[in-house]
Amino acid sequence: MRIPLTQSLKTLVLKCMGLYFNKYPYATCNRRGIRYSLDRRQLIDLNIYLKGKWEEDTVDFLEKYLLPGDIVLEVGANVGAHTCTIAKTIQPNGMLYAFEPAGYARQKLLYNLSLNSGIQSCVKVLANPVTDNELNLPWLEIRSSFSAKSLDKTERTEMDKITTKPISIDQFIEASSEIDHVKLIKIDVDGYDYKVLKGATETLRRFRPMVFVEFCEQALNGQGDSIVDIYELLRGLGYDKCFLPNFKIGLSVNEALARCKTDFGFNVIFSPPEHSLSGF
């Protein structure tokens, strides 16, 4: 029988957990068939440790939508919270191209992949920052981790200088002879999302993948962009539907802007009419 906790008891439990995890931060564990090396002082790692996943709706979408053999581009893979899920879902003959220019996050990503030999061959990790076709790179450093002490995602602890050559999705696809389709482009790059999409227009026209992107108006504004720009760009390419990851709620541009006033950042999916959403 589950005994309900009072708020004061919950606070005490969380405090004790925090003290324990600060003293013993590192853990290697299996979650949902994936092995992770986690630092429980970090927000993403702590969620994986306690809940088995980071961003439940995102993981549910990835597992429902992707199929073995799919090709996926993940821009902003971070420590691999979703990379491992994607690779597990598209194995054995799919391929995930995971872009992560931040050294701190990339090394954690690579190590987590090394713990999962069955899916490691399905992932190619690239250190290039992804931007538009003009290779505009308006930032010199990337913040690549979130402290578990701050739930508003503003307190970050690791900063990485960009040392690798920028690239656009279109340039990457053009230079590759092994990519004959793209099922999904997933983007989470803290405000550079519109620039990534600007550099992927030919890929979107050619392959018509789903687009999974984080909306954060404040971060986009910091780069001179807006959610409005993303809507206009994708609608101009025929992406006429925008949904939250559970596909139960569609979002207009005004609804998305209104949500940004109360939600610092949230994920959405743009779908072209060619895609069937019957499974959602």
HUGI-V150729 format. One record per pair of residues at least 24 apart in sequence whose ideal C-beta (glycine too) atoms are under 7 Angstrom apart, sorted by the first residue. I is the first residue (numbers start at 0). GAP is how many residues later the second one is. Records with the same first field share a line. If there is no record, write none. Layout:
I->GAP / GAP
//
This chain:
32->55
33->50 / 54 / 82
34->80 / 81
35->76
36->74 / 75 / 78
40->106 / 107
41->103 / 104 / 105 / 106
42->103 / 104 / 105
43->34 / 35 / 37 / 102
45->102
47->33
53->27
54->212
56->188 / 189
57->24 / 187 / 209
58->26
60->184
61->24 / 27
62->26
63->215 / 216
64->145
65->24 / 117 / 118
67->24 / 25 / 26
68->24 / 25
69->24 / 113
70->24 / 108 / 110 / 111 / 112
71->24 / 111 / 112 / 114
72->24 / 96 / 109 / 112
73->24 / 25 / 112
74->24 / 55 / 111 / 112 / 114 / 121
75->24 / 111 / 112 / 113
76->32
77->27 / 31 / 66
78->26 / 29 / 30 / 33
79->28 / 29 / 32 / 33
82->26 / 40
83->28 / 32 / 35
86->32 / 35 / 36
87->31
89->32
90->27 / 28 / 31
93->28
94->27 / 29
95->26 / 27
96->27 / 29
97->25 / 27 / 28
98->27 / 29 / 31
99->25 / 27
100->26 / 27 / 28 / 41 / 61 / 63
101->40 / 42 / 58
102->57
103->40 / 41 / 54 / 56
104->39 / 40
126->37
127->36 / 37 / 38 / 39
128->33 / 35 / 37
129->37 / 38 / 39 / 66 / 69
130->35 / 37 / 61 / 64 / 65 / 68
131->36 / 63 / 66 / 67
132->35 / 37 / 38 / 65 / 66
134->31 / 33
135->59
136->25 / 29
137->85
151->112
152->111 / 112
167->31 / 32
168->27 / 30 / 31 / 34
169->29 / 30 / 31 / 32 / 33
172->30
180->26
181->25 / 27
182->26
183->25 / 26 / 28
184->24 / 26
185->26
186->25 / 26 / 27
187->26
189->29
190->25 / 28 / 29 / 31 / 32
191->31
192->27 / 37
193->26 / 31 / 35 / 36
194->28
196->33 / 36
197->35
200->36
203->33
204->32
207->64 / 66
209->59 / 61 / 65
210->28 / 58 / 59
211->55 / 57
212->55
213->51 / 53
214->41 / 45 / 50 / 51 / 53
215->48 / 49
216->40 / 43
226->26 / 29 / 30 / 33
227->25
233->36
237->34 / 35
238->31 / 32 / 33
239->33
240->29 / 30
241->26 / 28
242->25 / 26 / 28
243->24
244->24
246->30 / 33
//
